[in-house]
């Protein structure tokens, strides 16, 4: 049996969070993905209480002895940092944790020297398409156009702007005809808008999964490009695609653009 069709053994870090639960449920429906370890940080109540989920004990990272092919991390910035600090073995890594530090980014690059590492602030195919659309649109606009970004997430999100918003800002800075300077909101007598400003606004409330809109405002017209995540299953599906993609790669650091441009990203 080839690797393409064998069951991939997965350890899930951040297993008791909202995304962790969604991924566990989604992977249970996949014939080629099997979650064999559930990980949470040492002080998590489910670790302290030795909670069992589907027959698996929730433990700190790498405490379970079962071999795994891929570690899927949807914890948070600190959870990913802790995971990298405890890392052992040769498993691949797929991480969707956002708001990570430069030190953690360097940790990902270091790990990628020895094993395939996939990191994305947003694992939806729609966001990958949106980034490509932004590149196309920015290449056709001139300095008469202004650009602003608005994002909204649920009230419990702890980082702002969102990791996805940050990645969209990076895309705009890379492809905009003139140098852009991000501005996080505006308040008071800030004066006339500068032509190179990129306003970034983070809204929080309710149980919104994720909304991102980029607004291009030109003379006499406005163009809006946006994406709305209806539920978290879209990210779980993206994580599954990333798992299938990363196990076929050589050691290195990969992103949604790599998956999106690969035939592997189009298969389940």
C-alpha contacts under 8 A as a table, 3 or more apart, distances in Angstrom:
res1	aa1	res2	aa2	distance
1	X	5	X	6.70
1	X	6	X	6.63
2	X	5	X	5.77
2	X	6	X	6.49
3	X	6	X	5.23
4	X	244	X	7.94
5	X	32	X	6.64
6	X	32	X	6.16
7	X	31	X	7.04
7	X	32	X	4.18
7	X	33	X	5.44
7	X	34	X	6.58
8	X	32	X	5.93
8	X	33	X	4.96
8	X	34	X	6.05
8	X	68	X	7.75
8	X	69	X	6.07
8	X	70	X	7.48
9	X	33	X	6.41
9	X	34	X	5.14
9	X	35	X	5.98
9	X	36	X	6.13
9	X	67	X	7.46
9	X	68	X	4.83
9	X	69	X	5.15
9	X	70	X	6.56
10	X	33	X	7.01
10	X	34	X	5.84
10	X	35	X	4.55
10	X	36	X	5.76
10	X	37	X	6.83
10	X	68	X	5.52
10	X	69	X	6.06
10	X	70	X	5.04
10	X	71	X	5.73
10	X	72	X	6.83
11	X	35	X	5.83
11	X	36	X	5.86
11	X	37	X	4.51
11	X	38	X	5.98
11	X	39	X	7.20
11	X	68	X	6.28
11	X	70	X	6.41
11	X	71	X	4.72
11	X	72	X	6.11
12	X	15	X	5.44
12	X	20	X	7.04
12	X	24	X	7.86
12	X	35	X	6.87
12	X	37	X	6.18
12	X	38	X	5.08
12	X	39	X	5.87
12	X	71	X	5.98
12	X	72	X	4.94
12	X	73	X	6.02
12	X	74	X	7.80
13	X	20	X	7.41
13	X	38	X	6.34
13	X	39	X	4.57
13	X	40	X	5.92
13	X	61	X	7.01
13	X	71	X	7.06
13	X	72	X	6.03
13	X	73	X	4.58
13	X	74	X	6.25
13	X	75	X	6.19
13	X	79	X	7.99
13	X	83	X	7.97
14	X	17	X	5.69
14	X	19	X	7.94
14	X	20	X	5.61
14	X	38	X	7.81
14	X	39	X	6.05
14	X	40	X	5.20
14	X	41	X	7.78
14	X	73	X	6.22
14	X	74	X	5.40
14	X	75	X	4.06
14	X	76	X	7.72
14	X	79	X	7.28
15	X	19	X	7.70
15	X	20	X	4.15
15	X	21	X	6.07
15	X	24	X	7.52
15	X	38	X	5.56
15	X	39	X	5.80
15	X	40	X	6.27
15	X	58	X	7.91
15	X	74	X	7.62
15	X	75	X	7.58
16	X	20	X	5.54
16	X	21	X	5.84
16	X	40	X	7.14
16	X	46	X	7.98
17	X	20	X	4.95
17	X	21	X	6.12
17	X	74	X	7.92
17	X	75	X	6.99
18	X	21	X	5.44
18	X	22	X	6.38
19	X	22	X	4.95
19	X	23	X	6.06
19	X	74	X	6.35
19	X	232	X	6.87
19	X	236	X	7.39
20	X	23	X	5.18
20	X	24	X	6.13
20	X	74	X	6.17
20	X	75	X	7.58
21	X	24	X	5.09
21	X	25	X	6.26
22	X	25	X	5.25
22	X	26	X	6.14
22	X	232	X	6.86
22	X	233	X	6.51
22	X	236	X	6.42
23	X	26	X	5.00
23	X	27	X	5.86
23	X	233	X	7.63
23	X	236	X	4.92
23	X	237	X	7.92
23	X	239	X	7.75
24	X	27	X	5.32
24	X	28	X	6.19
24	X	35	X	7.03
25	X	28	X	5.27
25	X	29	X	6.95
26	X	29	X	5.43
26	X	30	X	7.01
26	X	233	X	7.38
26	X	236	X	6.51
26	X	237	X	7.30
27	X	30	X	5.13
27	X	33	X	5.78
27	X	34	X	6.59
27	X	35	X	7.13
27	X	240	X	7.28
28	X	31	X	7.78
28	X	33	X	7.28
28	X	34	X	6.72
28	X	35	X	7.56
30	X	33	X	5.53
30	X	34	X	7.74
31	X	34	X	7.76
33	X	240	X	7.92
35	X	38	X	7.59
36	X	56	X	7.34
36	X	66	X	7.21
36	X	68	X	7.42
37	X	56	X	6.61
37	X	57	X	7.63
37	X	58	X	7.57
37	X	64	X	6.64
37	X	66	X	7.46
38	X	56	X	6.78
38	X	57	X	6.72
38	X	58	X	5.01
38	X	59	X	6.38
39	X	58	X	5.52
39	X	59	X	4.95
39	X	60	X	5.11
39	X	61	X	5.16
39	X	62	X	7.85
40	X	44	X	6.36
40	X	46	X	7.96
40	X	47	X	6.78
40	X	58	X	6.56
40	X	59	X	5.96
40	X	60	X	5.11
40	X	61	X	6.64
41	X	44	X	5.52
41	X	47	X	7.48
41	X	59	X	7.67
41	X	60	X	5.26
41	X	61	X	7.24
41	X	79	X	6.92
41	X	82	X	7.96
42	X	47	X	6.41
42	X	48	X	7.44
42	X	59	X	7.46
42	X	60	X	5.32
43	X	47	X	6.76
43	X	48	X	6.51
44	X	47	X	5.31
44	X	48	X	6.38
45	X	48	X	5.03
45	X	49	X	5.92
46	X	49	X	5.08
46	X	50	X	5.83
46	X	51	X	5.10
46	X	58	X	6.38
47	X	50	X	5.00
47	X	51	X	6.47
47	X	58	X	5.41
47	X	59	X	5.42
47	X	60	X	7.09
50	X	57	X	6.18
50	X	58	X	6.27
50	X	59	X	7.51
51	X	57	X	5.79
51	X	58	X	5.86
52	X	55	X	5.50
52	X	56	X	5.13
52	X	57	X	4.44
52	X	58	X	6.31
53	X	56	X	5.10
53	X	57	X	6.39
53	X	58	X	7.31
59	X	63	X	6.26
59	X	64	X	6.95
60	X	63	X	5.80
61	X	64	X	7.53
61	X	83	X	6.38
61	X	86	X	6.96
61	X	87	X	7.97
62	X	65	X	7.12
62	X	86	X	7.24
62	X	87	X	7.24
62	X	88	X	7.14
68	X	71	X	7.21
68	X	91	X	6.25
69	X	90	X	7.95
69	X	91	X	4.91
69	X	92	X	6.30
69	X	247	X	7.62
70	X	91	X	5.03
70	X	92	X	4.59
70	X	93	X	5.58
70	X	94	X	7.14
70	X	243	X	6.93
70	X	247	X	7.51
71	X	91	X	6.54
71	X	92	X	6.18
71	X	93	X	4.85
71	X	94	X	6.17
72	X	93	X	6.05
72	X	94	X	4.78
72	X	95	X	5.80
72	X	239	X	7.74
72	X	243	X	7.83
73	X	80	X	6.96
73	X	93	X	7.53
73	X	94	X	6.14
73	X	95	X	4.50
73	X	96	X	6.27
73	X	97	X	6.78
74	X	95	X	6.01
74	X	96	X	5.20
74	X	97	X	5.23
75	X	78	X	7.91
75	X	79	X	5.29
75	X	80	X	6.52
75	X	96	X	7.89
75	X	97	X	5.85
76	X	79	X	4.99
76	X	80	X	6.10
76	X	97	X	4.90
76	X	98	X	6.31
76	X	99	X	7.66
76	X	100	X	7.86
77	X	80	X	5.38
77	X	81	X	6.33
77	X	97	X	5.91
77	X	98	X	5.99
77	X	99	X	5.75
77	X	100	X	4.67
77	X	101	X	7.34
78	X	81	X	4.98
78	X	82	X	6.10
78	X	100	X	7.67
79	X	82	X	5.14
79	X	83	X	6.12
80	X	83	X	4.92
80	X	84	X	6.24
80	X	95	X	7.88
80	X	97	X	6.77
80	X	100	X	7.99
80	X	104	X	7.60
81	X	84	X	5.28
81	X	85	X	6.29
81	X	104	X	5.73
81	X	107	X	7.99
82	X	85	X	5.06
82	X	86	X	6.30
83	X	86	X	5.24
83	X	87	X	5.99
84	X	87	X	5.02
84	X	104	X	7.94
84	X	107	X	6.74
84	X	108	X	7.66
90	X	114	X	7.73
90	X	115	X	6.41
91	X	115	X	6.98
92	X	115	X	5.69
92	X	116	X	5.12
92	X	117	X	5.91
92	X	246	X	6.98
92	X	247	X	6.65
93	X	115	X	7.85
93	X	116	X	6.56
93	X	117	X	4.77
93	X	118	X	6.01
93	X	246	X	7.90
94	X	117	X	6.09
94	X	118	X	4.65
94	X	119	X	5.93
94	X	239	X	7.34
94	X	242	X	6.77
94	X	243	X	6.53
94	X	246	X	7.65
95	X	118	X	6.20
95	X	119	X	4.84
95	X	120	X	6.61
96	X	119	X	5.94
96	X	120	X	5.26
96	X	121	X	5.47
96	X	122	X	6.59
96	X	123	X	7.17
97	X	100	X	7.17
97	X	119	X	7.94
97	X	120	X	7.67
97	X	121	X	6.54
98	X	121	X	5.49
98	X	159	X	7.88
98	X	162	X	7.43
98	X	163	X	5.14
99	X	159	X	6.16
99	X	162	X	7.37
99	X	163	X	5.87
100	X	104	X	6.09
100	X	105	X	6.89
101	X	104	X	5.16
101	X	105	X	6.30
102	X	105	X	4.93
102	X	106	X	6.16
103	X	106	X	5.10
103	X	107	X	6.25
104	X	107	X	4.77
104	X	108	X	6.28
105	X	108	X	5.10
105	X	109	X	6.38
106	X	109	X	5.01
106	X	110	X	6.13
107	X	110	X	5.03
107	X	111	X	6.16
108	X	111	X	5.14
108	X	112	X	6.07
108	X	117	X	7.09
108	X	253	X	7.54
109	X	112	X	5.02
109	X	113	X	6.78
109	X	252	X	7.76
109	X	253	X	6.47
110	X	113	X	5.53
110	X	114	X	7.74
111	X	114	X	5.74
111	X	115	X	6.33
111	X	117	X	7.24
112	X	115	X	5.09
112	X	116	X	5.55
112	X	117	X	5.32
112	X	251	X	5.55
112	X	252	X	4.51
112	X	253	X	5.35
113	X	116	X	7.91
113	X	251	X	5.79
113	X	252	X	5.91
114	X	251	X	5.50
114	X	252	X	7.58
115	X	250	X	7.10
115	X	251	X	4.21
115	X	252	X	6.55
116	X	246	X	6.13
116	X	247	X	7.22
116	X	249	X	6.20
116	X	250	X	5.93
116	X	251	X	4.08
116	X	252	X	4.98
116	X	253	X	6.34
116	X	254	X	7.52
117	X	246	X	7.11
117	X	251	X	7.15
117	X	252	X	6.05
117	X	253	X	4.90
117	X	254	X	6.03
118	X	242	X	7.18
118	X	246	X	6.69
118	X	253	X	5.87
118	X	254	X	4.60
118	X	255	X	5.61
119	X	253	X	7.49
119	X	254	X	6.45
119	X	255	X	5.55
119	X	256	X	7.83
120	X	123	X	6.09
120	X	255	X	5.66
120	X	256	X	6.19
121	X	163	X	5.08
121	X	164	X	5.29
121	X	167	X	7.28
122	X	127	X	7.05
122	X	163	X	7.38
122	X	164	X	5.66
122	X	235	X	7.19
123	X	127	X	7.57
123	X	128	X	7.94
123	X	234	X	7.72
123	X	235	X	5.23
123	X	236	X	7.96
123	X	238	X	4.89
123	X	239	X	6.43
123	X	256	X	6.73
124	X	127	X	5.54
124	X	128	X	6.77
124	X	234	X	5.86
124	X	235	X	5.49
124	X	237	X	7.86
124	X	238	X	5.56
125	X	128	X	5.07
125	X	129	X	6.31
125	X	238	X	7.08
125	X	260	X	7.31
126	X	129	X	5.08
126	X	130	X	6.13
126	X	227	X	6.83
127	X	130	X	4.81
127	X	131	X	6.24
127	X	227	X	6.70
128	X	131	X	5.32
128	X	132	X	6.63
128	X	256	X	6.51
128	X	257	X	6.66
128	X	260	X	7.04
129	X	132	X	5.18
129	X	133	X	6.23
130	X	133	X	4.95
130	X	134	X	6.17
130	X	225	X	7.43
130	X	226	X	7.27
130	X	227	X	7.40
131	X	134	X	5.12
131	X	135	X	6.48
131	X	168	X	6.49
131	X	171	X	6.64
132	X	135	X	5.15
132	X	136	X	6.45
133	X	136	X	5.06
133	X	137	X	6.11
134	X	137	X	5.14
134	X	138	X	5.88
134	X	171	X	7.38
134	X	172	X	6.89
134	X	225	X	7.97
135	X	138	X	5.35
135	X	139	X	6.27
135	X	171	X	7.07
135	X	172	X	7.14
135	X	175	X	5.88
136	X	139	X	5.37
136	X	140	X	6.88
137	X	140	X	5.35
137	X	141	X	6.66
138	X	141	X	5.39
138	X	172	X	7.34
138	X	175	X	6.23
138	X	176	X	5.45
138	X	177	X	7.20
139	X	175	X	6.75
139	X	176	X	6.87
139	X	177	X	7.06
141	X	144	X	7.84
141	X	145	X	6.62
141	X	177	X	7.69
142	X	145	X	6.04
142	X	177	X	6.62
143	X	146	X	7.45
143	X	177	X	7.15
143	X	178	X	7.21
143	X	195	X	7.21
144	X	195	X	7.86
144	X	218	X	6.01
144	X	219	X	6.98
145	X	216	X	6.36
145	X	217	X	5.42
145	X	218	X	4.27
145	X	219	X	7.22
146	X	195	X	6.54
146	X	196	X	7.72
146	X	197	X	7.69
146	X	198	X	7.67
146	X	216	X	5.64
146	X	217	X	5.08
146	X	218	X	6.34
147	X	197	X	7.63
147	X	198	X	5.73
147	X	199	X	7.25
147	X	214	X	7.02
147	X	215	X	5.56
147	X	216	X	4.59
147	X	217	X	6.31
148	X	198	X	5.29
148	X	199	X	4.69
148	X	200	X	6.20
148	X	214	X	5.85
148	X	215	X	5.19
148	X	216	X	6.70
149	X	165	X	7.65
149	X	198	X	7.31
149	X	199	X	6.04
149	X	200	X	4.88
149	X	201	X	6.30
149	X	212	X	7.38
149	X	213	X	5.79
149	X	214	X	4.53
149	X	215	X	6.18
150	X	200	X	5.93
150	X	201	X	4.76
150	X	202	X	6.19
150	X	203	X	7.57
150	X	212	X	5.93
150	X	213	X	5.36
150	X	214	X	6.57
151	X	161	X	7.55
151	X	162	X	7.46
151	X	165	X	6.73
151	X	200	X	7.97
151	X	201	X	6.28
151	X	202	X	5.16
151	X	203	X	6.04
151	X	210	X	7.39
151	X	211	X	5.44
151	X	212	X	4.42
151	X	213	X	6.38
152	X	202	X	5.88
152	X	203	X	4.42
152	X	204	X	5.54
152	X	205	X	7.59
152	X	208	X	6.98
152	X	210	X	5.90
152	X	211	X	5.16
152	X	212	X	6.71
153	X	157	X	6.69
153	X	203	X	6.50
153	X	204	X	5.13
153	X	205	X	6.48
153	X	206	X	7.94
153	X	207	X	7.20
153	X	208	X	4.93
153	X	209	X	5.66
153	X	210	X	4.91
153	X	211	X	6.67
154	X	157	X	5.93
154	X	204	X	5.48
154	X	205	X	4.88
154	X	206	X	5.14
154	X	207	X	4.34
154	X	208	X	4.45
154	X	209	X	6.09
154	X	210	X	7.50
155	X	204	X	4.96
155	X	205	X	4.24
155	X	206	X	5.47
155	X	207	X	6.58
155	X	208	X	7.89
157	X	160	X	7.97
157	X	204	X	7.62
159	X	162	X	6.01
159	X	163	X	7.91
160	X	163	X	7.79
160	X	202	X	6.21
161	X	165	X	6.08
161	X	166	X	6.59
161	X	200	X	7.51
161	X	201	X	7.26
161	X	202	X	5.45
162	X	165	X	5.08
162	X	166	X	6.28
162	X	202	X	7.55
163	X	166	X	5.00
163	X	167	X	6.28
164	X	167	X	5.08
164	X	168	X	6.28
165	X	168	X	5.05
165	X	169	X	6.17
165	X	212	X	7.02
166	X	169	X	5.03
166	X	170	X	6.28
167	X	170	X	5.01
167	X	171	X	6.32
168	X	171	X	5.03
168	X	172	X	6.27
169	X	172	X	5.12
169	X	173	X	6.14
169	X	182	X	7.66
170	X	173	X	5.16
170	X	174	X	6.16
171	X	174	X	5.18
171	X	175	X	6.38
172	X	175	X	5.36
172	X	176	X	5.55
172	X	180	X	7.97
173	X	176	X	5.58
173	X	179	X	6.65
173	X	180	X	5.70
176	X	179	X	6.87
176	X	180	X	7.29
178	X	196	X	6.98
179	X	196	X	6.33
180	X	196	X	4.75
180	X	197	X	5.68
180	X	198	X	6.11
181	X	196	X	6.00
181	X	197	X	4.97
181	X	198	X	5.73
182	X	197	X	5.95
182	X	198	X	4.54
182	X	199	X	5.88
182	X	200	X	6.66
183	X	186	X	7.50
183	X	197	X	6.47
183	X	198	X	5.80
183	X	199	X	4.77
183	X	200	X	5.91
184	X	199	X	6.00
184	X	200	X	4.89
184	X	201	X	6.10
185	X	199	X	6.16
185	X	200	X	5.88
185	X	201	X	5.32
186	X	190	X	6.97
186	X	199	X	7.99
187	X	190	X	6.63
190	X	193	X	7.94
193	X	197	X	7.06
194	X	197	X	5.51
205	X	208	X	6.81
208	X	211	X	7.55
209	X	229	X	5.95
209	X	230	X	6.68
209	X	231	X	6.10
209	X	232	X	6.76
210	X	228	X	5.97
210	X	229	X	5.26
210	X	230	X	7.74
211	X	226	X	7.50
211	X	227	X	5.87
211	X	228	X	4.51
211	X	229	X	6.37
212	X	226	X	5.44
212	X	227	X	5.37
212	X	228	X	6.54
213	X	224	X	6.77
213	X	225	X	5.70
213	X	226	X	4.02
213	X	227	X	6.48
214	X	224	X	5.79
214	X	225	X	5.29
214	X	226	X	6.07
215	X	222	X	7.11
215	X	223	X	5.95
215	X	224	X	4.60
215	X	225	X	6.59
216	X	222	X	5.71
216	X	223	X	4.99
216	X	224	X	6.16
217	X	221	X	6.33
217	X	222	X	4.49
217	X	223	X	6.40
218	X	221	X	5.40
218	X	222	X	5.92
229	X	232	X	7.17
229	X	234	X	7.19
231	X	234	X	6.51
232	X	235	X	5.45
232	X	236	X	6.59
233	X	236	X	4.89
233	X	237	X	6.00
234	X	237	X	5.14
234	X	238	X	6.24
235	X	238	X	4.89
235	X	239	X	6.11
236	X	239	X	4.96
236	X	240	X	6.34
237	X	240	X	5.13
237	X	241	X	6.41
238	X	241	X	5.02
238	X	242	X	6.13
239	X	242	X	4.94
239	X	243	X	6.17
240	X	243	X	5.11
240	X	244	X	6.37
240	X	268	X	7.77
241	X	244	X	5.26
241	X	245	X	6.15
241	X	259	X	7.97
241	X	264	X	7.68
241	X	265	X	5.80
241	X	266	X	7.90
241	X	267	X	7.38
241	X	268	X	6.63
242	X	245	X	4.96
242	X	246	X	5.94
242	X	259	X	6.90
242	X	265	X	7.36
243	X	246	X	5.36
243	X	247	X	6.42
244	X	247	X	5.91
244	X	248	X	7.23
244	X	264	X	7.24
244	X	268	X	7.96
245	X	248	X	5.78
245	X	249	X	7.10
245	X	259	X	6.64
245	X	264	X	5.62
245	X	265	X	6.56
246	X	249	X	5.30
246	X	254	X	7.86
249	X	252	X	7.81
254	X	258	X	6.13
254	X	259	X	7.84
255	X	258	X	5.39
255	X	259	X	6.63
256	X	259	X	4.99
256	X	260	X	5.77
257	X	260	X	4.97
257	X	261	X	6.03
258	X	261	X	5.34
258	X	262	X	6.20
259	X	262	X	5.07
259	X	263	X	7.82
259	X	264	X	6.87
259	X	265	X	5.12
260	X	263	X	7.83
260	X	265	X	5.67
260	X	266	X	7.88
261	X	265	X	7.44
262	X	265	X	5.58
262	X	266	X	7.64
263	X	266	X	5.58
263	X	267	X	7.39
264	X	267	X	5.75
